[in-house]
Amino acid sequence: MRKIIVFCLVFMASCTVGPDFERRDVYKDRQIAESLQLTGRDLKIDPCWYQDFKDESLNALINKSLSNNTSVLSGIERLKQARTSVKIARAEYLPKLNTSAGYDYARASENIGLSADTNYFSLGFDANWEIDIWGAGRRLNEKTTAQFWQSYYNLQNIKALIAAETASTYFALKTAQEKWRISKANLALQQDIFKTVEAKYQAGLADLASYNQSKYVVNKTKALIPALEAQIKAYQTALAVLTGTLPDELGVDLSLKKANPIKKAYQYDMKKLFDLPANIIRTRADVKAAEKAMVAQNAAIGQATAAIYPNISISGLLGLQSSAGSKLFKSSSKAYGYEPSLVQPIFHFGQLKNQIELEREKMEETYQNYRQILLNAVKELADSLTNLQKEYQTNRASQNAAHSMREAFQSMKEKYESGLIEYAALLEVQQDLLEAETDLAQSNGAIYQKIIAFYKATGGGYNDEK
């Protein structure tokens, strides 16, 4: 008897119908690494990569975003739900025991003959067990477990995205503040020159055109400042949303008084840019989540396949039954019974087979979605590597241009004050100086943005090699 039981258990465990999941390597890690020209030196990306910028305000904002952002908190709740679903699925095909108590009274109609009152008292337990011979329960458990890990990786991906978005918004704010400072500084210079032009005009040494041109430049620069101030306010509000707080409750000093990192170009170690492991794409959280979606859908095929096989279940009853409440607990009231059951689907108009086909088609869709996410990840990393290198080239040219324009402006200003040139010549240099300094600030900010995009494209440090 013991051997028979063991054999049955082994038989049940081995009969899991449907295909087992096998990872389809769309592209080998080596292929991706060669395409991106990665060295494979296994550079590890720290989830706290933003701390390399050594900006306490930024660190505080990201830490607050990761703990209080609504998307992160929603992701945590979805993970909890997925974990509960796993627990529910594990109990689906286990024996279930219920207890019940009841009383039934009936009086038959006198028109059918002998009429009598009947009483029926019952108390007991009933159990039922749908035996998971074909693995439907095991596939259900496999599916919900995969969905749990999918929720886990989705949460990791949300954290990576929120950290990157917070950092990007912060440096966009700092770039706008630096442009505001440059505009204010240039406005002060232009107002100073306007005073000189105005004095010459009143003395008859400058014509009306020069006077109006100088006044126009002052007002044009003034017009830039309100728009920049509006940008600054918008970025501050965006940071409040990212951190899950109201704008006046941000708790981080974002004022113009603080030192601005955008004044200088951040020097990133470009030598280690390509020192990433070959599996950097496949271990990204969004790619892992897409892979777990395939695991879950593959299990759904197994569930659909199990539905075409016989369903075997056992139910039983153990309790007390009596026509009088006073006799319910006597030994003569004992009752029990059991009922094995087998149900074999025969004719369902193709519904069960079509369900299997439907799940296979969904699997193919899920696979194509996985491919798309993986290819997008490759594109993001390739673009970030190129963009960061090119931005440093742009930045060097912008630095040279701004330096040249500062010297040119100083020289032309001295010549104009000495009466050696007309104001029109100084006007052109004035405008070029503001443009050159603004372009440099934009490029300095763009370097930070490109570095953030690089870390985001690598997975933001939330990479899982399992």
VOPAGU-2260 file (C-alpha; in pm, 1 decimal, decimal comma):
REM VOPAGU-2260
SITE   aa  ch    i         X         Y         Z
SITE  MET   A    0       0,0       0,0       0,0
SITE  ARG   A    1     281,5     240,8      91,3
SITE  LYS   A    2     448,9     174,3    -244,5
SITE  ILE   A    3     124,9     248,6    -425,2
SITE  ILE   A    4      88,6     582,9    -244,2
SITE  VAL   A    5     449,5     679,7    -322,0
SITE  PHE   A    6     398,7     582,4    -685,3
SITE  CYS   A    7      84,7     795,0    -708,1
SITE  LEU   A    8     260,8    1095,7    -558,8
SITE  VAL   A    9     554,6    1062,3    -799,0
SITE  PHE   A   10     313,3    1017,8   -1089,9
SITE  MET   A   11     119,3    1330,6    -992,4
SITE  ALA   A   12     435,0    1537,3    -955,7
SITE  SER   A   13     568,4    1426,3   -1294,6
SITE  CYS   A   14     245,8    1486,2   -1490,6
SITE  THR   A   15     274,6    1859,4   -1549,1
SITE  VAL   A   16     141,9    1910,7   -1899,1
SITE  GLY   A   17     231,9    2199,5   -2124,9
SITE  PRO   A   18     573,3    2336,6   -2227,7
SITE  ASP   A   19     838,1    2425,7   -1970,6
SITE  PHE   A   20     977,9    2776,0   -2011,2
SITE  GLU   A   21    1302,3    2812,7   -2202,3
SITE  ARG   A   22    1461,6    3154,5   -2247,2
SITE  ARG   A   23    1479,6    3258,7   -2608,3
SITE  ASP   A   24    1803,7    3448,6   -2656,2
SITE  VAL   A   25    1699,7    3708,4   -2911,2
SITE  TYR   A   26    2054,0    3832,0   -2915,7
SITE  LYS   A   27    2341,7    3684,5   -2721,4
SITE  ASP   A   28    2502,8    3906,5   -2458,0
SITE  ARG   A   29    2823,9    3887,0   -2658,5
SITE  GLN   A   30    2646,7    4017,7   -2970,5
SITE  ILE   A   31    2502,6    4313,6   -2781,9
SITE  ALA   A   32    2837,1    4392,6   -2618,6
SITE  GLU   A   33    3015,2    4388,4   -2954,1
SITE  SER   A   34    2746,1    4606,5   -3110,7
SITE  LEU   A   35    2786,8    4864,7   -2832,9
SITE  GLN   A   36    3167,1    4825,0   -2824,8
SITE  LEU   A   37    3161,1    4734,4   -2454,9
SITE  THR   A   38    3485,4    4603,5   -2305,5
SITE  GLY   A   39    3312,9    4362,5   -2068,6
SITE  ARG   A   40    3530,8    4469,5   -1774,5
SITE  ASP   A   41    3239,1    4428,1   -1536,5
SITE  LEU   A   42    3194,5    4786,2   -1418,3
SITE  LYS   A   43    2926,6    4776,3   -1148,7
SITE  ILE   A   44    2668,0    5053,4   -1149,6
SITE  ASP   A   45    2573,4    5166,2    -800,9
SITE  PRO   A   46    2202,1    5245,2    -743,9
SITE  CYS   A   47    2331,0    5557,9    -567,7
SITE  TRP   A   48    2527,2    5670,8    -877,0
SITE  TYR   A   49    2395,3    6025,5    -832,8
SITE  GLN   A   50    2607,7    6065,6    -519,1
SITE  ASP   A   51    2912,8    6099,4    -745,8
SITE  PHE   A   52    2792,7    6453,7    -822,9
SITE  LYS   A   53    2858,1    6539,1    -455,5
SITE  ASP   A   54    2547,5    6755,1    -432,3
SITE  GLU   A   55    2367,6    6721,9     -99,2
SITE  SER   A   56    2051,0    6887,6    -228,1
SITE  LEU   A   57    2029,7    6636,8    -511,5
SITE  ASN   A   58    2090,7    6344,4    -274,2
SITE  ALA   A   59    1815,3    6464,5     -43,2
SITE  LEU   A   60    1567,4    6506,9    -329,3
SITE  ILE   A   61    1629,8    6160,4    -475,1
SITE  ASN   A   62    1615,5    5991,9    -136,1
SITE  LYS   A   63    1283,7    6162,6     -74,8
SITE  SER   A   64    1154,2    6063,9    -419,5
SITE  LEU   A   65    1245,8    5698,9    -369,0
SITE  SER   A   66    1062,3    5687,0     -37,7
SITE  ASN   A   67     763,1    5911,5    -106,7
SITE  ASN   A   68     694,5    5924,9    -481,2
SITE  THR   A   69     342,7    5807,6    -562,4
SITE  SER   A   70     458,6    5581,4    -847,8
SITE  VAL   A   71     708,2    5409,9    -616,5
SITE  LEU   A   72     447,6    5364,5    -343,0
SITE  SER   A   73     196,7    5227,8    -596,7
SITE  GLY   A   74     463,2    4985,9    -718,5
SITE  ILE   A   75     519,6    4865,6    -362,9
SITE  GLU   A   76     147,4    4800,4    -324,5
SITE  ARG   A   77     138,1    4608,5    -653,1
SITE  LEU   A   78     426,1    4395,5    -526,7
SITE  LYS   A   79     234,2    4321,6    -206,4
SITE  GLN   A   80     -69,1    4223,3    -413,1
SITE  ALA   A   81     143,9    3990,9    -625,8
SITE  ARG   A   82     285,8    3827,3    -313,4
SITE  THR   A   83     -67,5    3771,4    -178,7
SITE  SER   A   84    -172,1    3624,7    -514,6
SITE  VAL   A   85     106,8    3368,0    -482,6
SITE  LYS   A   86     -26,7    3262,7    -142,8
SITE  ILE   A   87    -380,1    3234,1    -281,7
SITE  ALA   A   88    -261,1    3026,9    -578,8
SITE  ARG   A   89     -70,4    2785,2    -357,0
SITE  ALA   A   90    -390,8    2704,2    -170,4
SITE  GLU   A   91    -604,2    2658,9    -484,6
SITE  TYR   A   92    -543,8    2284,9    -528,5
SITE  LEU   A   93    -500,2    2185,5    -163,6
SITE  PRO   A   94    -773,0    1993,4      25,4
SITE  LYS   A   95   -1035,9    2223,6     172,3
SITE  LEU   A   96   -1230,0    2160,7     493,2
SITE  ASN   A   97   -1551,6    2337,4     593,5
SITE  THR   A   98   -1782,3    2307,2     892,8
SITE  SER   A   99   -2155,1    2360,1     878,7
SITE  ALA   A  100   -2460,2    2350,6    1106,0
SITE  GLY   A  101   -2821,9    2361,1     996,2
SITE  TYR   A  102   -3182,8    2315,4    1082,0
SITE  ASP   A  103   -3464,4    2245,4     838,0
SITE  TYR   A  104   -3836,5    2237,8     912,2
SITE  ALA   A  105   -4104,0    2133,3     662,5
SITE  ARG   A  106   -4479,0    2066,1     670,0
SITE  ALA   A  107   -4635,9    1892,0     372,1
SITE  SER   A  108   -4971,7    1996,5     226,7
SITE  GLU   A  109   -5281,1    1815,5     356,9
SITE  ASN   A  110   -5399,9    1787,4      -4,1
SITE  ILE   A  111   -5136,9    1521,2     -83,9
SITE  GLY   A  112   -5251,8    1279,0     179,4
SITE  LEU   A  113   -5084,1    1210,4     508,5
SITE  SER   A  114   -4940,3    1531,0     643,0
SITE  ALA   A  115   -4670,9    1555,7     906,6
SITE  ASP   A  116   -4418,2    1801,9    1041,7
SITE  THR   A  117   -4054,3    1714,8     971,4
SITE  ASN   A  118   -3743,2    1847,6    1143,8
SITE  TYR   A  119   -3388,0    1800,1    1031,6
SITE  PHE   A  120   -3082,9    1892,1    1241,5
SITE  SER   A  121   -2727,0    1863,2    1111,4
SITE  LEU   A  122   -2374,5    1942,4    1231,5
SITE  GLY   A  123   -2049,2    1833,0    1078,1
SITE  PHE   A  124   -1753,6    1876,1     847,2
SITE  ASP   A  125   -1726,4    1844,6     471,7
SITE  ALA   A  126   -1406,7    1828,3     271,9
SITE  ASN   A  127   -1318,9    1838,4     -96,3
SITE  TRP   A  128    -999,9    1802,8    -292,1
SITE  GLU   A  129    -944,6    1855,1    -661,5
SITE  ILE   A  130    -636,8    1643,4    -728,5
SITE  ASP   A  131    -377,2    1825,4    -935,6
SITE  ILE   A  132    -276,4    1531,1   -1152,7
SITE  TRP   A  133    -203,5    1726,1   -1472,3
SITE  GLY   A  134     -23,2    2018,6   -1311,5
SITE  ALA   A  135    -285,4    2292,6   -1349,2
SITE  GLY   A  136    -217,8    2397,2    -990,6
SITE  ARG   A  137     156,3    2381,8   -1036,1
SITE  ARG   A  138     127,5    2594,4   -1349,5
SITE  LEU   A  139     -92,0    2841,0   -1159,4
SITE  ASN   A  140     171,7    2863,2    -888,4
SITE  GLU   A  141     440,7    2905,0   -1153,8
SITE  LYS   A  142     238,5    3181,9   -1317,5
SITE  THR   A  143     170,9    3382,3   -1000,7
SITE  THR   A  144     532,0    3342,1    -886,6
SITE  ALA   A  145     651,3    3481,2   -1221,5
SITE  GLN   A  146     401,3    3767,8   -1189,8
SITE  PHE   A  147     538,4    3839,4    -842,3
SITE  TRP   A  148     889,4    3873,0    -984,7
SITE  GLN   A  149     753,0    4078,8   -1270,7
SITE  SER   A  150     604,9    4320,9   -1014,7
SITE  TYR   A  151     936,2    4320,0    -827,1
SITE  TYR   A  152    1135,4    4413,3   -1138,3
SITE  ASN   A  153     873,3    4670,5   -1237,4
SITE  LEU   A  154     923,0    4833,3    -898,2
SITE  GLN   A  155    1300,5    4832,0    -946,0
SITE  ASN   A  156    1253,8    4991,2   -1286,5
SITE  ILE   A  157    1026,9    5259,0   -1140,0
SITE  LYS   A  158    1294,6    5342,3    -882,5
SITE  ALA   A  159    1559,0    5371,0   -1155,0
SITE  LEU   A  160    1333,9    5599,1   -1360,9
SITE  ILE   A  161    1231,4    5817,7   -1065,9
SITE  ALA   A  162    1593,4    5864,3    -955,6
SITE  ALA   A  163    1690,2    5964,4   -1311,4
SITE  GLU   A  164    1390,5    6193,6   -1356,8
SITE  THR   A  165    1453,5    6367,6   -1024,7
SITE  ALA   A  166    1819,9    6421,9   -1112,2
SITE  SER   A  167    1727,9    6543,3   -1462,0
SITE  THR   A  168    1470,7    6789,7   -1326,0
SITE  TYR   A  169    1715,2    6914,6   -1062,2
SITE  PHE   A  170    1986,0    6994,4   -1318,7
SITE  ALA   A  171    1728,5    7148,0   -1553,0
SITE  LEU   A  172    1641,7    7378,3   -1261,2
SITE  LYS   A  173    2007,8    7459,6   -1202,7
SITE  THR   A  174    2056,1    7529,5   -1574,8
SITE  ALA   A  175    1761,6    7770,3   -1575,7
SITE  GLN   A  176    1901,2    7942,4   -1264,7
SITE  GLU   A  177    2241,1    7981,6   -1431,5
SITE  LYS   A  178    2080,3    8127,1   -1744,5
SITE  TRP   A  179    1890,8    8367,9   -1518,3
SITE  ARG   A  180    2218,1    8472,5   -1351,7
SITE  ILE   A  181    2387,4    8523,7   -1690,2
SITE  SER   A  182    2095,3    8729,9   -1816,8
SITE  LYS   A  183    2099,8    8946,7   -1502,6
SITE  ALA   A  184    2477,1    8997,3   -1531,0
SITE  ASN   A  185    2452,7    9089,1   -1899,5
SITE  LEU   A  186    2161,1    9319,7   -1823,8
SITE  ALA   A  187    2377,0    9506,2   -1574,1
SITE  LEU   A  188    2650,7    9544,9   -1839,0
SITE  GLN   A  189    2399,2    9660,4   -2099,7
SITE  GLN   A  190    2245,9    9912,2   -1861,3
SITE  ASP   A  191    2592,9   10046,0   -1788,0
SITE  ILE   A  192    2663,2   10082,9   -2160,3
SITE  PHE   A  193    2321,9   10243,5   -2211,6
SITE  LYS   A  194    2413,9   10511,9   -1959,9
SITE  THR   A  195    2728,2   10585,4   -2160,7
SITE  VAL   A  196    2531,8   10597,3   -2488,6
SITE  GLU   A  197    2266,5   10816,9   -2329,0
SITE  ALA   A  198    2528,8   11059,9   -2201,7
SITE  LYS   A  199    2690,2   11076,7   -2547,8
SITE  TYR   A  200    2350,7   11125,6   -2709,9
SITE  GLN   A  201    2265,4   11414,3   -2478,6
SITE  ALA   A  202    2607,9   11565,9   -2550,4
SITE  GLY   A  203    2549,5   11530,7   -2925,2
SITE  LEU   A  204    2824,0   11268,2   -2964,4
SITE  ALA   A  205    2588,3   10981,7   -3049,3
SITE  ASP   A  206    2295,2   10968,6   -3287,1
SITE  LEU   A  207    1935,1   10870,7   -3208,9
SITE  ALA   A  208    1977,9   10529,7   -3375,4
SITE  SER   A  209    2257,4   10433,6   -3134,6
SITE  TYR   A  210    2050,3   10552,7   -2841,4
SITE  ASN   A  211    1745,9   10347,0   -2947,8
SITE  GLN   A  212    1956,2   10040,5   -3029,5
SITE  SER   A  213    2112,2   10045,7   -2683,9
SITE  LYS   A  214    1774,0   10088,1   -2521,7
SITE  TYR   A  215    1635,7    9800,4   -2731,4
SITE  VAL   A  216    1912,4    9563,2   -2616,6
SITE  VAL   A  217    1837,8    9644,3   -2251,0
SITE  ASN   A  218    1466,4    9578,0   -2290,1
SITE  LYS   A  219    1523,8    9262,5   -2494,2
SITE  THR   A  220    1737,6    9112,9   -2216,3
SITE  LYS   A  221    1483,8    9222,0   -1955,5
SITE  ALA   A  222    1221,1    9027,5   -2147,8
SITE  LEU   A  223    1420,2    8705,8   -2105,4
SITE  ILE   A  224    1415,4    8715,5   -1725,6
SITE  PRO   A  225    1041,3    8660,0   -1650,7
SITE  ALA   A  226    1036,5    8350,4   -1876,1
SITE  LEU   A  227    1341,3    8209,6   -1697,3
SITE  GLU   A  228    1183,5    8279,5   -1360,0
SITE  ALA   A  229     871,1    8094,5   -1474,1
SITE  GLN   A  230    1089,7    7798,0   -1578,4
SITE  ILE   A  231    1261,1    7797,4   -1241,2
SITE  LYS   A  232     926,6    7792,6   -1061,6
SITE  ALA   A  233     797,8    7512,1   -1287,5
SITE  TYR   A  234    1102,7    7293,7   -1217,6
SITE  GLN   A  235    1068,9    7352,0    -843,3
SITE  THR   A  236     704,5    7245,1    -861,8
SITE  ALA   A  237     799,4    6939,0   -1068,2
SITE  LEU   A  238    1049,3    6837,8    -798,9
SITE  ALA   A  239     776,3    6869,6    -537,9
SITE  VAL   A  240     555,7    6632,1    -738,3
SITE  LEU   A  241     842,8    6384,4    -780,3
SITE  THR   A  242     905,1    6384,6    -405,6
SITE  GLY   A  243     535,4    6350,8    -327,0
SITE  THR   A  244     505,2    6682,1    -142,9
SITE  LEU   A  245     354,6    7026,9    -184,5
SITE  PRO   A  246     590,3    7295,6    -323,5
SITE  ASP   A  247     619,1    7475,3      11,7
SITE  GLU   A  248     694,1    7147,5     193,5
SITE  LEU   A  249     991,3    7040,1     -18,1
SITE  GLY   A  250    1239,3    7090,3     265,4
SITE  VAL   A  251    1541,0    7137,6      33,9
SITE  ASP   A  252    1712,4    7470,2     -33,5
SITE  LEU   A  253    1681,6    7535,6    -408,2
SITE  SER   A  254    1742,7    7909,6    -391,5
SITE  LEU   A  255    1977,1    8104,7    -616,2
SITE  LYS   A  256    2203,2    8169,9    -317,3
SITE  LYS   A  257    2345,3    7818,6    -325,4
SITE  ALA   A  258    2649,5    7736,3    -539,2
SITE  ASN   A  259    2542,4    7627,3    -886,1
SITE  PRO   A  260    2719,0    7321,2   -1034,8
SITE  ILE   A  261    2623,0    7437,4   -1386,6
SITE  LYS   A  262    2885,5    7713,4   -1370,0
SITE  LYS   A  263    3145,3    7450,7   -1461,6
SITE  ALA   A  264    3135,7    7142,6   -1680,4
SITE  TYR   A  265    3128,4    6819,3   -1480,1
SITE  GLN   A  266    3434,3    6607,7   -1551,1
SITE  TYR   A  267    3324,0    6247,1   -1598,6
SITE  ASP   A  268    3580,0    5969,7   -1636,3
SITE  MET   A  269    3517,6    5890,1   -2002,0
SITE  LYS   A  270    3769,6    5603,3   -1994,9
SITE  LYS   A  271    3529,1    5383,7   -1797,2
SITE  LEU   A  272    3227,9    5468,1   -2013,9
SITE  PHE   A  273    3250,5    5140,7   -2207,1
SITE  ASP   A  274    3369,6    4922,8   -1916,6
SITE  LEU   A  275    3028,7    4762,9   -1875,6
SITE  PRO   A  276    2953,5    4389,5   -1843,1
SITE  ALA   A  277    2825,7    4206,6   -2150,0
SITE  ASN   A  278    2493,7    4130,6   -1979,7
SITE  ILE   A  279    2418,5    4491,8   -1882,5
SITE  ILE   A  280    2113,4    4503,6   -2112,7
SITE  ARG   A  281    1963,2    4166,5   -2021,7
SITE  THR   A  282    1989,6    4244,1   -1649,4
SITE  ARG   A  283    1801,5    4574,9   -1671,2
SITE  ALA   A  284    1491,4    4568,7   -1452,3
SITE  ASP   A  285    1249,6    4642,1   -1738,0
SITE  VAL   A  286    1402,0    4364,9   -1951,4
SITE  LYS   A  287    1384,2    4120,5   -1658,2
SITE  ALA   A  288    1019,7    4215,5   -1599,5
SITE  ALA   A  289     940,7    4146,3   -1965,8
SITE  GLU   A  290    1112,8    3808,5   -1935,5
SITE  LYS   A  291     904,8    3718,4   -1628,4
SITE  ALA   A  292     592,7    3811,5   -1826,0
SITE  MET   A  293     694,9    3540,8   -2074,0
SITE  VAL   A  294     737,8    3290,0   -1789,6
SITE  ALA   A  295     388,8    3371,6   -1661,6
SITE  GLN   A  296     231,7    3342,9   -2005,8
SITE  ASN   A  297     410,3    3012,4   -2071,1
SITE  ALA   A  298     254,2    2878,1   -1750,4
SITE  ALA   A  299     -87,1    2991,4   -1877,7
SITE  ILE   A  300     -39,0    2758,7   -2175,8
SITE  GLY   A  301      13,1    2472,5   -1928,5
SITE  GLN   A  302    -304,7    2566,9   -1742,9
SITE  ALA   A  303    -505,7    2565,9   -2064,5
SITE  THR   A  304    -353,5    2230,4   -2164,3
SITE  ALA   A  305    -443,7    2070,5   -1830,0
SITE  ALA   A  306    -809,3    2165,1   -1885,3
SITE  ILE   A  307    -847,9    1904,3   -2164,8
SITE  TYR   A  308    -752,6    1616,3   -1932,9
SITE  PRO   A  309    -979,1    1437,3   -1680,0
SITE  ASN   A  310   -1060,2    1629,3   -1365,4
SITE  ILE   A  311   -1048,1    1406,6   -1056,4
SITE  SER   A  312   -1180,2    1520,1    -720,5
SITE  ILE   A  313   -1281,6    1365,9    -389,8
SITE  SER   A  314   -1539,0    1501,5    -145,8
SITE  GLY   A  315   -1642,8    1369,4     190,9
SITE  LEU   A  316   -1875,5    1431,3     483,7
SITE  LEU   A  317   -1843,0    1353,3     853,5
SITE  GLY   A  318   -2098,5    1477,3    1106,0
SITE  LEU   A  319   -2423,8    1438,2    1295,6
SITE  GLN   A  320   -2778,8    1420,9    1160,3
SITE  SER   A  321   -3106,4    1385,3    1348,7
SITE  SER   A  322   -3475,4    1459,7    1324,9
SITE  ALA   A  323   -3474,6    1583,3    1683,9
SITE  GLY   A  324   -3237,8    1830,1    1839,4
SITE  SER   A  325   -3227,5    1631,9    2164,4
SITE  LYS   A  326   -3088,4    1328,3    1979,2
SITE  LEU   A  327   -2832,1    1512,5    1766,4
SITE  PHE   A  328   -2532,5    1433,3    1987,5
SITE  LYS   A  329   -2612,6    1065,2    2035,0
SITE  SER   A  330   -2392,2     802,3    1874,8
SITE  SER   A  331   -2677,2     692,0    1653,0
SITE  SER   A  332   -2673,1    1035,3    1483,5
SITE  LYS   A  333   -2330,1     982,2    1331,5
SITE  ALA   A  334   -2314,7    1015,0     953,6
SITE  TYR   A  335   -2038,0    1003,4     697,2
SITE  GLY   A  336   -1988,1     964,3     327,0
SITE  TYR   A  337   -1739,9    1013,2      46,8
SITE  GLU   A  338   -1766,9    1070,6    -325,4
SITE  PRO   A  339   -1485,1    1034,2    -576,3
SITE  SER   A  340   -1552,7    1209,6    -906,3
SITE  LEU   A  341   -1399,7    1206,5   -1253,5
SITE  VAL   A  342   -1500,2    1453,1   -1525,5
SITE  GLN   A  343   -1359,3    1414,4   -1876,5
SITE  PRO   A  344   -1427,6    1693,1   -2126,7
SITE  ILE   A  345   -1558,3    1540,2   -2449,8
SITE  PHE   A  346   -1725,6    1796,4   -2670,6
SITE  HIS   A  347   -1686,8    2170,8   -2611,1
SITE  PHE   A  348   -1708,9    2297,4   -2970,9
SITE  GLY   A  349   -1328,5    2343,6   -2981,4
SITE  GLN   A  350   -1331,3    2582,8   -2684,0
SITE  LEU   A  351   -1055,3    2408,5   -2488,2
SITE  LYS   A  352    -821,8    2362,1   -2784,9
SITE  ASN   A  353    -882,6    2718,1   -2897,6
SITE  GLN   A  354    -797,9    2836,5   -2545,7
SITE  ILE   A  355    -461,0    2663,6   -2575,6
SITE  GLU   A  356    -407,2    2827,7   -2914,0
SITE  LEU   A  357    -506,1    3166,1   -2769,8
SITE  GLU   A  358    -252,8    3132,6   -2488,0
SITE  ARG   A  359      17,2    3041,3   -2740,3
SITE  GLU   A  360     -66,8    3348,6   -2947,1
SITE  LYS   A  361     -46,7    3561,0   -2633,0
SITE  MET   A  362     291,8    3403,5   -2566,3
SITE  GLU   A  363     415,3    3513,6   -2907,3
SITE  GLU   A  364     288,6    3866,5   -2840,0
SITE  THR   A  365     464,9    3866,9   -2502,6
SITE  TYR   A  366     784,7    3751,3   -2670,6
SITE  GLN   A  367     766,9    4029,9   -2928,1
SITE  ASN   A  368     711,7    4278,9   -2645,1
SITE  TYR   A  369    1023,9    4139,3   -2476,3
SITE  ARG   A  370    1219,5    4185,8   -2799,9
SITE  GLN   A  371    1098,9    4545,0   -2831,6
SITE  ILE   A  372    1194,9    4631,8   -2474,1
SITE  LEU   A  373    1537,3    4473,4   -2520,6
SITE  LEU   A  374    1599,8    4657,5   -2848,7
SITE  ASN   A  375    1484,8    4986,1   -2695,2
SITE  ALA   A  376    1728,4    4926,4   -2409,0
SITE  VAL   A  377    2012,9    4872,7   -2657,6
SITE  LYS   A  378    1915,4    5192,0   -2839,8
SITE  GLU   A  379    1901,0    5393,3   -2517,0
SITE  LEU   A  380    2249,0    5281,1   -2414,0
SITE  ALA   A  381    2396,4    5332,3   -2762,0
SITE  ASP   A  382    2247,3    5681,9   -2783,7
SITE  SER   A  383    2364,0    5775,4   -2434,0
SITE  LEU   A  384    2721,8    5665,5   -2507,4
SITE  THR   A  385    2733,1    5868,1   -2828,5
SITE  ASN   A  386    2552,1    6172,6   -2691,0
SITE  LEU   A  387    2778,7    6206,6   -2388,0
SITE  GLN   A  388    3094,5    6191,4   -2598,8
SITE  LYS   A  389    2959,3    6445,5   -2846,8
SITE  GLU   A  390    2837,9    6678,7   -2572,2
SITE  TYR   A  391    3190,6    6706,3   -2431,8
SITE  GLN   A  392    3309,2    6806,3   -2779,4
SITE  THR   A  393    3033,9    7067,4   -2794,8
SITE  ASN   A  394    3123,7    7188,2   -2447,3
SITE  ARG   A  395    3489,6    7243,1   -2532,1
SITE  ALA   A  396    3389,2    7453,3   -2833,5
SITE  SER   A  397    3136,4    7646,8   -2620,4
SITE  GLN   A  398    3402,1    7721,7   -2358,2
SITE  ASN   A  399    3637,1    7855,8   -2624,0
SITE  ALA   A  400    3360,0    8062,0   -2781,9
SITE  ALA   A  401    3253,1    8215,3   -2448,2
SITE  HIS   A  402    3613,6    8296,1   -2355,6
SITE  SER   A  403    3673,6    8464,0   -2692,2
SITE  MET   A  404    3355,6    8667,1   -2670,6
SITE  ARG   A  405    3437,1    8792,5   -2319,8
SITE  GLU   A  406    3773,1    8922,3   -2440,7
SITE  ALA   A  407    3618,1    9066,3   -2758,1
SITE  PHE   A  408    3345,4    9242,9   -2562,3
SITE  GLN   A  409    3590,9    9396,8   -2316,2
SITE  SER   A  410    3808,5    9522,7   -2602,0
SITE  MET   A  411    3515,4    9664,7   -2799,3
SITE  LYS   A  412    3368,3    9828,9   -2489,1
SITE  GLU   A  413    3696,1   10011,2   -2420,5
SITE  LYS   A  414    3717,3   10122,9   -2785,1
SITE  TYR   A  415    3361,1   10252,9   -2781,5
SITE  GLU   A  416    3413,9   10445,1   -2459,5
SITE  SER   A  417    3724,9   10597,6   -2619,2
SITE  GLY   A  418    3524,6   10694,6   -2928,0
SITE  LEU   A  419    3719,2   10468,6   -3164,3
SITE  ILE   A  420    3417,9   10269,1   -3292,0
SITE  GLU   A  421    3046,9   10318,4   -3347,8
SITE  TYR   A  422    2788,9   10163,8   -3116,5
SITE  ALA   A  423    2667,8    9925,8   -3389,3
SITE  ALA   A  424    2994,8    9733,3   -3364,8
SITE  LEU   A  425    2964,7    9704,8   -2984,7
SITE  LEU   A  426    2596,9    9604,2   -3013,2
SITE  GLU   A  427    2679,6    9295,0   -3218,4
SITE  VAL   A  428    2944,7    9182,5   -2970,3
SITE  GLN   A  429    2705,5    9242,8   -2680,1
SITE  GLN   A  430    2446,4    9010,7   -2828,0
SITE  ASP   A  431    2706,1    8747,7   -2919,8
SITE  LEU   A  432    2841,2    8749,2   -2562,7
SITE  LEU   A  433    2499,4    8678,4   -2411,1
SITE  GLU   A  434    2440,5    8400,2   -2662,5
SITE  ALA   A  435    2785,3    8244,6   -2604,0
SITE  GLU   A  436    2750,5    8243,2   -2225,1
SITE  THR   A  437    2395,4    8105,1   -2247,2
SITE  ASP   A  438    2511,1    7831,4   -2485,9
SITE  LEU   A  439    2790,3    7737,2   -2245,8
SITE  ALA   A  440    2548,1    7714,0   -1952,9
SITE  GLN   A  441    2317,3    7501,3   -2167,6
SITE  SER   A  442    2606,2    7270,1   -2259,2
SITE  ASN   A  443    2723,1    7242,4   -1897,6
SITE  GLY   A  444    2369,5    7139,0   -1803,2
SITE  ALA   A  445    2348,6    6902,6   -2100,8
SITE  ILE   A  446    2656,3    6713,8   -1975,8
SITE  TYR   A  447    2472,5    6634,0   -1653,4
SITE  GLN   A  448    2163,9    6533,7   -1852,8
SITE  LYS   A  449    2367,9    6302,5   -2078,0
SITE  ILE   A  450    2536,9    6137,8   -1778,4
SITE  ILE   A  451    2196,2    6081,4   -1618,0
SITE  ALA   A  452    2069,6    5931,3   -1945,6
SITE  PHE   A  453    2371,8    5697,8   -1947,3
SITE  TYR   A  454    2302,2    5569,4   -1596,4
SITE  LYS   A  455    1933,6    5533,7   -1676,9
SITE  ALA   A  456    2018,1    5333,9   -1991,5
SITE  THR   A  457    2236,7    5093,2   -1792,8
SITE  GLY   A  458    1945,4    5017,9   -1559,5
SITE  GLY   A  459    2036,7    5269,2   -1291,4
SITE  GLY   A  460    2215,0    5008,2   -1080,2
SITE  TYR   A  461    1895,4    4804,0   -1033,4
SITE  ASN   A  462    2038,5    4515,8   -1234,2
SITE  ASP   A  463    1974,4    4153,9   -1139,3
SITE  GLU   A  464    2198,7    3882,1   -1279,7
SITE  LYS   A  465    1977,7    3592,6   -1160,1
